[in-house]
Amino acid sequence: MSTHLGSELWNEGLKLVSFCPVCETRYNPMEARLLGEQGEAHLLHVQCRKCQHSILALVLVNQVGASSVGVLTDLSYADVVRVRSCGSVCVDDVIDVHRMLGGGGWEQELGRAAQEQVRHVLERRERKQQESKATR
């Protein structure tokens, strides 16, 4: 594949992950941070400047074209780098999590975090609707 063609296909691949799935703001493709690559596949982390949500995207670019799959995440770029550098989960890790979940208290914390996230999304949606009404 020529360098020019490869560059065009790579740009096409970046376009596939160029908007935020939460607030629909367009990303600048140059804000995508490369986490790793293997052959024609590239793992990217992109964080929205407007709503601060992030996606992890796997972009595949070859002679046929470009395709991607992304997942919404609360992981920062640093979190992903840290998690990728960790070893495999071992039996002791599973036992530790089991003990933590059996100890109680985690339900309330998880519930609070989920409620805060829902509130944040609803507020954002309401602001967007108000902005839309104001421009009509």
PyMOL commands that set and color helices and strands:
alter all, ss='L'
color gray80, all
select helices_A, chain A and resi 3-15+29-31+77-85+91-102+106-135
alter helices_A, ss='H'
color red, helices_A
select strands_A, chain A and resi 33-38+41-47+54-62+65-73
alter strands_A, ss='S'
color yellow, strands_A
deselect
rebuild
show_as cartoon
